[in-house]
């Protein structure tokens, strides 16, 4: 083997390298994809040259709109992470319109030894939807949505009964799917709580919606996928055809096994009602806050750990508990009845607790949940894409805007096993949550653990690559910090690195307190620590060897690389050099 050939096996090429494709080669690729090749230029670059210009000010205002970011080939929803990564544009991108465009891009990257990146929604905290000097497969324009009354996966005829389903292009975001399935058709599909997250990314990460305890994870609802594998072949994957590839796509992490071009997901009957409970409670002292945590944990285990309830409770360092819970299948009276014991207990101790914001319990017709009505917008309950001519269905929740254009200081997660709610463990759990809250705020996402969920949701999740820890967890604890929008090298908009590092230290201490009672809880791959040292076990547990086998079968040369993704241990941190 020549030295050049050996080096080609070890390293991918960058612009300026001898093996970088010629202009003629790029023109041929552009012809092959019908003019969909883009030479990528980031709007952020102009701000580096003129940070005080009106155009730069407008850009940073626009970076708070997730739809603006999603529609720009060069941008990602998160702009970076302190001491980890910074969002950088690819050299070229194929704005794919179909699987043939994707296959052409994959063939080109493999033949020319290029770093390949895939971006749909661009919501990766780990920075996996961007890489400088790469070829990007951008699926944003592949957003067709089609409903089926009687879907049967390819090759499964005679084995399964037809069922309601929806086929979704890989570039669609959940707001578009909810509009088509729920608002327009009065049905339900299990997607993400954040409406601008990409459908393909959520499914591959094993993601959750507000009602996952009832309807399961997004991965567990996948019926079939069309995917382009590393050999450039367009394959169909389901339980009957390419079953190992199908299993790996269900929670094995995005961008590791292939490029999904279309997904078909199970459609459920829509509950009559969705509801919400919102309040904040201030404890008079740290000791009182510890009692409040214990009071809530006891209440949750007895009254809320069931398929009706999801979303979060936040425990803050200033002794405030913020409740932002959602429910499905309950009217307002039933929701009030469920919460009555907790509200009475808080009210009975005015010397210890007071409501900073009074309890609000509401119920609404489920079909109207994602409709951005004028009243909802006026009350600040929803936000919409404010660009001229943007579809009214481009809506998002105000709380989600806190992560748009952010520069992450630190982030981590831990699944909390339901065994901690037992009488002999509850005290230790409450102590750990309190000790953690002394270091940083904690959000407990009850919909991101399946314990207490429906038997159907749990059984379906068992047949995915997602960590088995989710099956026994009553909640996912998430701890993070960020600033927004910020970007290095732009005067007046630079991230505060010193503050970010202090925050990262506080987050690490907070997580360490939780690990004392949940040492084997693992973490959720899409919302986890970039610097996680034991990511194979933390993200996938006992499922990782099987994922490695699927990687070897469908991508033996490691064309698809993402940080802390399946097979990434064989490559350098930037994905350009194969380790010896």
C-alpha positions as CSV (number, residue, x, y, z in Angstrom):
1,X,0.0,0.0,0.0
2,X,1.4,3.4,-0.9
3,X,1.9,6.1,1.7
4,X,-0.9,8.2,0.1
5,X,-3.3,5.3,0.2
6,X,-2.4,4.5,3.8
7,X,-2.9,8.2,4.8
8,X,-6.3,8.2,3.0
9,X,-7.4,5.3,5.2
10,X,-6.4,7.3,8.3
11,X,-7.6,10.8,7.5
12,X,-10.4,12.6,5.7
13,X,-9.5,15.5,3.4
14,X,-10.0,19.2,4.0
15,X,-10.1,22.2,1.6
16,X,-6.5,22.7,0.3
17,X,-5.5,19.1,0.8
18,X,-4.2,17.3,-2.4
19,X,-7.2,15.0,-2.3
20,X,-9.9,17.7,-2.0
21,X,-12.3,17.5,-4.9
22,X,-11.7,19.8,-7.8
23,X,-14.2,22.5,-8.9
24,X,-15.2,20.3,-11.8
25,X,-16.0,17.5,-9.4
26,X,-18.2,19.8,-7.3
27,X,-19.9,21.0,-10.5
28,X,-20.6,17.4,-11.5
29,X,-22.2,16.7,-8.0
30,X,-24.3,19.9,-8.4
31,X,-25.6,18.6,-11.8
32,X,-26.3,15.2,-10.3
33,X,-28.5,16.8,-7.5
34,X,-30.3,19.1,-9.9
35,X,-28.6,22.3,-8.7
36,X,-29.1,21.6,-5.0
37,X,-25.4,22.0,-4.1
38,X,-24.7,25.1,-1.9
39,X,-21.3,26.7,-1.2
40,X,-22.0,27.5,2.4
41,X,-21.4,31.0,3.9
42,X,-22.4,31.8,7.4
43,X,-24.2,35.1,8.2
44,X,-22.1,35.2,11.4
45,X,-19.0,35.9,9.3
46,X,-20.1,39.4,8.5
47,X,-20.5,40.2,12.2
48,X,-16.9,39.3,12.8
49,X,-15.9,42.1,10.4
50,X,-18.5,44.6,11.5
51,X,-19.8,43.7,15.0
52,X,-21.5,47.1,15.6
53,X,-23.3,47.3,12.3
54,X,-27.1,47.4,12.0
55,X,-27.0,44.1,10.0
56,X,-25.1,42.4,12.9
57,X,-27.7,43.7,15.4
58,X,-30.5,42.4,13.3
59,X,-28.8,39.0,12.9
60,X,-28.5,38.6,16.7
61,X,-32.1,39.5,17.1
62,X,-33.0,36.9,14.5
63,X,-30.9,34.3,16.3
64,X,-33.7,34.2,18.9
65,X,-36.1,32.8,16.2
66,X,-35.7,29.0,15.9
67,X,-37.3,29.0,12.4
68,X,-34.9,31.6,11.1
69,X,-32.0,29.5,12.3
70,X,-33.5,26.3,10.9
71,X,-34.0,27.8,7.5
72,X,-30.3,28.9,7.2
73,X,-28.0,26.1,6.0
74,X,-25.0,27.5,7.9
75,X,-26.6,27.8,11.4
76,X,-27.5,25.5,14.2
77,X,-30.0,26.0,17.0
78,X,-27.1,26.0,19.6
79,X,-24.1,28.1,18.7
80,X,-21.6,26.3,20.8
81,X,-20.4,24.9,24.2
82,X,-17.7,26.4,26.4
83,X,-14.4,24.5,25.9
84,X,-16.2,21.9,23.7
85,X,-17.3,23.1,20.3
86,X,-18.4,26.2,18.3
87,X,-21.0,26.1,15.4
88,X,-19.0,26.2,12.1
89,X,-20.5,26.0,8.6
90,X,-19.7,23.2,6.2
91,X,-17.7,23.9,3.1
92,X,-20.6,22.6,0.9
93,X,-24.1,21.4,1.5
94,X,-26.6,19.4,-0.6
95,X,-30.1,20.8,0.1
96,X,-31.6,17.4,-0.5
97,X,-35.1,17.1,-1.9
98,X,-35.3,13.3,-2.0
99,X,-33.4,10.1,-1.2
100,X,-31.6,10.2,-4.6
101,X,-30.0,13.6,-3.7
102,X,-28.9,12.1,-0.3
103,X,-27.5,9.0,-2.0
104,X,-25.5,11.2,-4.4
105,X,-24.1,13.2,-1.5
106,X,-23.1,10.0,0.4
107,X,-21.5,8.5,-2.7
108,X,-19.5,11.7,-3.3
109,X,-18.3,11.9,0.3
110,X,-17.3,8.2,0.3
111,X,-15.4,8.4,-3.0
112,X,-13.6,11.6,-2.0
113,X,-12.9,10.7,1.6
114,X,-14.9,13.7,3.0
115,X,-16.2,14.4,6.4
116,X,-19.9,14.0,6.1
117,X,-22.5,15.8,8.4
118,X,-26.3,15.5,8.5
119,X,-28.6,18.2,9.6
120,X,-32.4,18.4,9.9
121,X,-33.6,20.5,12.8
122,X,-30.1,21.3,13.9
123,X,-30.9,21.0,17.7
124,X,-27.9,18.9,18.7
125,X,-26.4,20.0,22.1
126,X,-23.4,17.9,21.2
127,X,-22.7,19.8,18.0
128,X,-23.3,16.8,15.8
129,X,-25.2,18.7,13.1
130,X,-22.2,20.8,12.0
131,X,-18.5,20.5,11.3
132,X,-16.1,22.8,9.5
133,X,-14.6,21.6,6.2
134,X,-17.3,19.0,5.7
135,X,-20.0,18.2,3.2
136,X,-23.4,18.7,4.8
137,X,-26.5,16.7,3.9
138,X,-29.3,19.2,4.7
139,X,-32.7,17.6,4.8
140,X,-34.8,20.7,5.7
141,X,-36.6,20.8,2.4
142,X,-37.7,17.1,2.8
143,X,-40.8,17.9,4.8
144,X,-43.7,16.2,3.1
145,X,-46.3,14.7,5.5
146,X,-48.7,12.0,4.4
147,X,-51.3,10.2,6.6
148,X,-52.3,6.6,6.2
149,X,-55.5,4.9,7.4
150,X,-54.2,1.4,6.9
151,X,-50.4,1.3,6.8
152,X,-48.5,-2.0,6.6
153,X,-44.7,-1.9,6.6
154,X,-42.8,-3.3,3.5
155,X,-42.4,-7.0,3.7
156,X,-44.7,-7.4,6.7
157,X,-47.9,-8.2,4.7
158,X,-49.8,-11.0,6.4
159,X,-47.8,-10.6,9.6
160,X,-49.3,-7.4,11.0
161,X,-52.7,-5.7,10.8
162,X,-53.0,-2.4,8.9
163,X,-52.9,0.6,11.3
164,X,-53.1,4.4,11.3
165,X,-49.8,6.0,10.6
166,X,-48.1,9.2,9.2
167,X,-45.1,9.3,6.9
168,X,-42.9,12.3,7.4
169,X,-39.9,13.7,5.5
170,X,-36.7,13.8,7.5
171,X,-36.5,17.6,7.4
172,X,-39.9,18.2,9.0
173,X,-40.1,19.7,12.5
174,X,-42.7,18.6,15.1
175,X,-44.9,21.8,14.7
176,X,-45.6,20.8,11.1
177,X,-46.4,17.2,12.1
178,X,-48.7,18.3,15.0
179,X,-50.5,20.7,12.7
180,X,-51.1,18.0,10.1
181,X,-52.0,15.1,12.4
182,X,-53.7,16.8,15.4
183,X,-55.0,20.2,14.3
184,X,-56.1,19.1,10.8
185,X,-57.0,15.4,11.4
186,X,-57.9,15.2,15.1
187,X,-55.3,12.4,15.9
188,X,-52.1,12.1,17.9
189,X,-48.5,11.3,17.0
190,X,-45.8,11.0,19.7
191,X,-43.3,13.7,19.1
192,X,-41.2,16.2,21.0
193,X,-42.3,18.8,23.4
194,X,-40.2,21.4,21.6
195,X,-42.0,22.1,18.4
196,X,-38.9,23.1,16.3
197,X,-36.9,19.9,17.0
198,X,-36.4,17.8,13.8
199,X,-38.5,14.6,13.5
200,X,-35.6,12.4,12.4
201,X,-33.3,13.6,15.1
202,X,-35.8,13.0,17.9
203,X,-36.7,9.5,16.8
204,X,-33.0,8.5,16.4
205,X,-32.2,9.8,19.9
206,X,-35.1,7.9,21.5
207,X,-36.7,11.2,22.3
208,X,-39.7,12.0,24.5
209,X,-42.9,14.1,24.3
210,X,-44.9,15.5,27.1
211,X,-47.1,12.4,27.2
212,X,-44.5,9.6,26.7
213,X,-45.8,7.8,29.8
214,X,-49.0,7.2,27.9
215,X,-47.9,6.9,24.3
216,X,-44.2,5.9,24.5
217,X,-41.0,7.3,23.1
218,X,-40.7,8.6,19.6
219,X,-38.4,5.8,18.7
220,X,-40.9,3.2,20.0
221,X,-43.5,4.6,17.7
222,X,-41.4,4.2,14.5
223,X,-42.9,1.7,12.1
224,X,-40.6,2.1,9.1
225,X,-37.8,4.3,7.9
226,X,-36.3,5.0,4.5
227,X,-32.5,5.4,5.0
228,X,-29.4,5.9,2.8
229,X,-26.6,3.8,4.2
230,X,-22.8,4.3,3.8
231,X,-22.7,2.4,0.5
232,X,-25.1,4.9,-1.0
233,X,-28.0,2.5,-1.1
234,X,-31.5,3.6,-0.4
235,X,-32.9,1.0,2.0
236,X,-36.2,0.4,3.8
237,X,-35.9,-0.6,7.4
238,X,-38.7,-2.0,9.6
239,X,-39.4,-5.0,11.8
240,X,-39.5,-7.3,8.7
241,X,-36.9,-5.8,6.4
242,X,-33.4,-4.9,7.6
243,X,-34.6,-5.4,11.2
244,X,-31.2,-4.7,12.8
245,X,-30.8,-1.4,11.0
246,X,-34.4,-0.6,12.1
247,X,-33.6,-1.4,15.7
248,X,-30.5,0.7,15.7
249,X,-32.3,3.7,14.2
250,X,-34.8,3.5,17.1
251,X,-32.7,5.3,19.7
252,X,-29.2,4.5,18.6
253,X,-28.3,8.2,18.0
254,X,-28.6,10.3,14.9
255,X,-26.0,10.3,12.2
256,X,-24.3,7.0,13.1
257,X,-25.9,4.3,10.9
258,X,-27.1,6.3,7.9
259,X,-29.2,9.2,6.7
260,X,-32.9,8.9,7.3
261,X,-34.9,10.4,4.5
262,X,-38.5,9.4,5.5
263,X,-40.1,8.0,8.7
264,X,-43.4,6.4,9.2
265,X,-44.8,6.7,12.7
266,X,-47.8,5.2,14.6
267,X,-50.8,7.5,14.9
268,X,-52.9,7.2,18.1
269,X,-56.4,8.3,19.1
270,X,-56.4,11.8,20.3
271,X,-57.4,12.3,24.0
272,X,-60.4,14.6,24.5
273,X,-58.5,16.9,26.8
274,X,-55.0,18.2,27.5
275,X,-54.4,20.1,30.7
276,X,-51.7,22.1,32.5
277,X,-50.8,22.9,36.1
278,X,-48.6,25.8,36.9
279,X,-47.4,27.4,40.1
280,X,-44.3,28.4,42.1
281,X,-43.7,27.9,45.8
282,X,-41.2,29.7,47.9
283,X,-39.8,28.0,51.0
284,X,-38.9,30.2,54.0
285,X,-35.6,28.6,54.6
286,X,-33.3,25.8,53.2
287,X,-34.7,23.5,55.9
288,X,-38.2,24.2,54.7
289,X,-37.2,23.7,51.1
290,X,-35.9,20.3,52.0
291,X,-39.3,19.5,53.6
292,X,-41.1,20.8,50.5
293,X,-39.0,18.5,48.2
294,X,-39.9,15.5,50.4
295,X,-43.6,16.5,50.4
296,X,-43.7,16.7,46.6
297,X,-41.8,13.5,46.1
298,X,-44.2,11.6,48.3
299,X,-47.2,13.2,46.5
300,X,-45.8,12.5,43.1
301,X,-45.2,8.8,43.8
302,X,-48.8,8.4,45.2
303,X,-50.8,10.6,42.8
304,X,-49.0,11.5,39.6
305,X,-46.8,8.6,38.5
306,X,-49.2,7.3,35.9
307,X,-49.9,7.7,32.2
308,X,-51.8,11.0,32.6
309,X,-48.9,13.2,33.8
310,X,-45.7,14.6,32.3
311,X,-43.4,17.6,32.1
312,X,-41.4,19.2,34.8
313,X,-40.8,20.5,38.3
314,X,-37.7,22.8,38.8
315,X,-35.8,23.0,42.1
316,X,-33.9,26.2,42.4
317,X,-31.0,27.3,44.6
318,X,-33.1,30.2,46.0
319,X,-35.5,27.7,47.6
320,X,-38.2,28.1,44.9
321,X,-40.1,25.1,43.4
322,X,-41.6,25.8,40.0
323,X,-44.2,23.4,38.8
324,X,-45.0,23.2,35.0
325,X,-46.9,20.0,34.5
326,X,-49.1,18.8,31.7
327,X,-51.7,16.1,31.6
328,X,-53.7,14.2,29.0
329,X,-57.1,12.5,29.3
330,X,-58.2,14.5,32.4
331,X,-60.7,17.4,32.6
332,X,-60.1,20.3,34.9
333,X,-62.0,18.8,37.8
334,X,-60.0,15.6,37.7
335,X,-56.7,17.5,37.5
336,X,-57.7,19.6,40.5
337,X,-58.7,16.5,42.5
338,X,-55.3,14.9,41.8
339,X,-53.4,18.0,43.1
340,X,-55.6,18.8,46.0
341,X,-53.6,16.9,48.7
342,X,-50.4,18.7,47.7
343,X,-52.0,22.1,47.6
344,X,-53.6,21.6,51.0
345,X,-50.3,20.5,52.5
346,X,-48.5,23.6,51.2
347,X,-51.3,25.9,52.4
348,X,-51.3,24.2,55.9
349,X,-47.8,25.5,56.6
350,X,-47.8,29.2,55.9
351,X,-44.8,29.7,58.0
352,X,-42.7,27.4,55.8
353,X,-44.2,27.9,52.3
354,X,-46.0,30.5,50.3
355,X,-47.2,30.6,46.7
356,X,-45.0,33.0,44.7
357,X,-47.4,32.5,41.8
358,X,-50.8,31.0,42.6
359,X,-51.8,27.6,41.3
360,X,-53.3,27.6,37.9
361,X,-55.0,24.5,36.7
362,X,-56.5,24.5,33.2
363,X,-57.9,22.1,30.7
364,X,-58.4,22.5,26.9
365,X,-59.6,20.6,23.9
366,X,-56.7,18.5,22.8
367,X,-57.2,19.3,19.1
368,X,-56.6,23.0,19.9
369,X,-53.4,22.5,21.8
370,X,-50.9,23.4,19.1
371,X,-53.1,26.1,17.5
372,X,-51.5,29.6,18.0
373,X,-54.7,31.5,18.4
374,X,-54.7,35.3,18.7
375,X,-55.6,35.0,22.4
376,X,-52.8,32.5,23.1
377,X,-50.3,34.9,21.4
378,X,-51.7,37.9,23.3
379,X,-51.3,36.1,26.6
380,X,-47.8,35.0,25.8
381,X,-48.8,31.3,25.9
382,X,-47.2,30.7,22.5
383,X,-44.8,32.5,20.2
384,X,-44.7,32.4,16.4
385,X,-42.3,32.9,13.6
386,X,-42.3,36.7,13.2
387,X,-40.8,36.8,9.7
388,X,-43.0,38.3,7.0
389,X,-45.0,35.6,5.2
390,X,-44.2,32.8,7.7
391,X,-46.9,30.1,8.1
392,X,-49.0,30.7,11.2
393,X,-48.3,27.0,12.1
394,X,-44.7,28.0,12.8
395,X,-45.3,28.2,16.5
396,X,-43.1,27.4,19.6
397,X,-43.4,27.6,23.4
398,X,-42.0,30.7,25.1
399,X,-39.9,28.5,27.4
400,X,-38.2,26.9,24.4
401,X,-36.8,30.2,23.3
402,X,-34.4,30.1,26.2
403,X,-32.3,27.6,24.2
404,X,-32.4,29.3,20.8
405,X,-29.1,30.6,19.7
406,X,-27.6,29.7,23.0
407,X,-23.9,29.1,23.9
408,X,-23.9,26.3,26.4
409,X,-22.0,26.6,29.7
410,X,-22.7,23.1,30.9
411,X,-25.3,20.4,30.7
412,X,-26.0,17.0,32.1
413,X,-28.8,14.5,32.8
414,X,-29.5,11.5,35.0
415,X,-32.3,9.0,35.0
416,X,-33.7,8.5,38.5
417,X,-35.0,4.9,39.1
418,X,-38.5,4.4,40.5
419,X,-37.0,2.3,43.3
420,X,-36.0,5.6,44.9
421,X,-39.7,6.4,45.6
422,X,-40.1,3.4,47.9
423,X,-40.7,4.1,51.6
424,X,-37.2,3.1,52.5
425,X,-35.5,5.1,49.8
426,X,-37.6,8.3,49.6
427,X,-35.7,10.1,52.3
428,X,-32.3,9.5,50.6
429,X,-33.8,10.7,47.3
430,X,-35.1,13.9,48.9
431,X,-31.8,14.5,50.6
432,X,-29.9,14.1,47.3
433,X,-32.3,16.4,45.4
434,X,-31.9,19.1,48.1
435,X,-28.1,18.7,48.1
436,X,-28.0,19.0,44.4
437,X,-30.2,22.1,44.4
438,X,-27.6,23.8,46.7
439,X,-25.2,23.6,43.8
440,X,-27.4,24.4,40.8
441,X,-31.0,24.3,39.7
442,X,-32.5,20.9,38.7
443,X,-35.4,20.1,36.4
444,X,-37.2,16.8,36.9
445,X,-38.8,15.7,33.7
446,X,-41.3,13.1,34.6
447,X,-42.3,12.3,31.0
448,X,-38.7,11.3,30.3
449,X,-38.8,8.2,32.4
450,X,-41.3,5.5,31.7
451,X,-41.9,4.1,35.2
452,X,-45.6,4.4,35.9
453,X,-46.4,4.5,32.2
454,X,-48.7,2.3,30.2
455,X,-47.8,-1.3,29.6
456,X,-47.8,-0.6,25.9
457,X,-45.4,2.3,26.2
458,X,-43.0,0.3,28.3
459,X,-43.1,-2.9,26.1
460,X,-42.5,-0.9,22.9
461,X,-39.5,0.9,24.5
462,X,-38.0,-2.5,25.3
463,X,-37.6,-3.1,21.6
464,X,-35.5,0.0,21.0
465,X,-31.8,0.8,21.3
466,X,-32.5,3.4,24.0
467,X,-30.8,2.7,27.4
468,X,-32.8,0.2,29.4
469,X,-32.5,2.6,32.3
470,X,-35.4,4.6,30.9
471,X,-37.8,1.7,31.6
472,X,-37.4,1.8,35.3
473,X,-36.9,5.6,35.7
474,X,-39.7,7.8,37.1
475,X,-37.9,11.0,35.8
476,X,-34.9,12.4,34.0
477,X,-33.1,15.0,36.0
478,X,-31.6,17.8,33.7
479,X,-29.2,20.4,34.9
480,X,-27.8,23.1,32.6
481,X,-26.7,26.6,32.0
482,X,-26.3,28.8,29.0
483,X,-26.3,32.4,27.6
484,X,-27.9,33.6,24.4
485,X,-27.3,34.5,21.8
486,X,-23.5,34.6,21.9
487,X,-20.7,33.7,19.6
488,X,-16.9,33.8,20.0
489,X,-14.9,36.4,18.2
490,X,-17.7,39.0,17.8
491,X,-17.1,42.0,19.9
492,X,-20.1,42.7,22.2
493,X,-21.5,39.2,21.6
494,X,-18.8,37.0,23.0
495,X,-19.7,34.3,25.5
496,X,-18.6,34.8,29.1
497,X,-16.2,31.9,29.3
498,X,-15.2,32.5,32.9
499,X,-18.8,32.5,34.0
500,X,-19.5,29.4,31.8
501,X,-16.7,27.5,33.5
502,X,-17.9,28.3,36.9
503,X,-21.4,27.2,35.9
504,X,-20.0,23.9,34.6
505,X,-18.3,23.3,37.9
506,X,-21.6,23.9,39.8
507,X,-23.4,21.6,37.4
508,X,-20.8,18.8,37.9
509,X,-21.2,19.1,41.7
510,X,-25.0,19.0,41.4
511,X,-25.0,15.9,39.3
512,X,-22.5,14.2,41.6
513,X,-25.1,14.5,44.4
514,X,-27.7,12.7,42.3
515,X,-25.2,10.0,41.3
516,X,-24.9,9.1,45.0
517,X,-28.4,7.7,44.9
518,X,-28.5,6.8,41.2
519,X,-25.0,5.6,40.3
520,X,-26.1,3.5,37.4
521,X,-28.8,5.8,36.0
522,X,-27.0,6.7,32.8
523,X,-27.9,9.8,30.8
524,X,-30.2,10.7,27.9
525,X,-28.0,10.9,24.7
526,X,-29.7,14.1,23.3
527,X,-29.5,16.0,26.6
528,X,-26.2,15.1,28.2
529,X,-22.7,16.1,29.1
530,X,-20.4,16.7,26.1
531,X,-17.5,15.5,28.2
532,X,-19.2,12.3,29.4
533,X,-16.3,9.8,29.8
534,X,-18.4,6.6,29.8
535,X,-20.8,7.5,27.1
536,X,-21.3,4.0,25.7
537,X,-22.7,2.7,29.0
538,X,-24.4,6.0,30.0
539,X,-26.3,6.4,26.7
540,X,-27.1,2.8,25.7
541,X,-26.1,0.5,28.6
542,X,-26.3,-3.2,27.6
543,X,-27.5,-2.3,24.1
544,X,-24.2,-0.9,23.0
545,X,-22.6,-4.1,21.7
546,X,-25.6,-4.7,19.5
547,X,-25.3,-1.2,18.2
548,X,-21.7,-1.7,17.4
549,X,-22.6,-4.8,15.4
550,X,-25.1,-2.8,13.4
551,X,-22.5,-0.2,12.8
552,X,-20.0,-2.8,11.5
553,X,-22.6,-4.2,9.2
554,X,-24.0,-1.0,7.7
555,X,-21.0,1.4,8.0
556,X,-17.8,-0.7,8.2
557,X,-15.5,2.1,7.2
558,X,-17.0,4.7,9.6
559,X,-18.3,7.2,7.0
560,X,-20.8,8.4,9.5
561,X,-19.3,10.1,12.6
562,X,-20.8,12.1,15.4
563,X,-19.4,13.0,18.7
564,X,-20.0,10.2,21.3
565,X,-21.9,8.3,18.6
566,X,-21.7,4.6,17.9
567,X,-18.2,3.8,16.6
568,X,-16.8,7.3,17.3
569,X,-14.2,5.8,19.7
570,X,-12.3,4.8,16.5
571,X,-11.8,8.5,15.4
572,X,-10.3,11.7,16.6
573,X,-12.5,14.2,18.4
574,X,-13.2,16.1,15.1
575,X,-14.0,13.0,13.1
576,X,-11.2,13.6,10.6
577,X,-8.5,11.1,11.7
578,X,-8.9,7.4,12.4
579,X,-7.1,6.3,15.5
580,X,-4.3,3.7,15.1
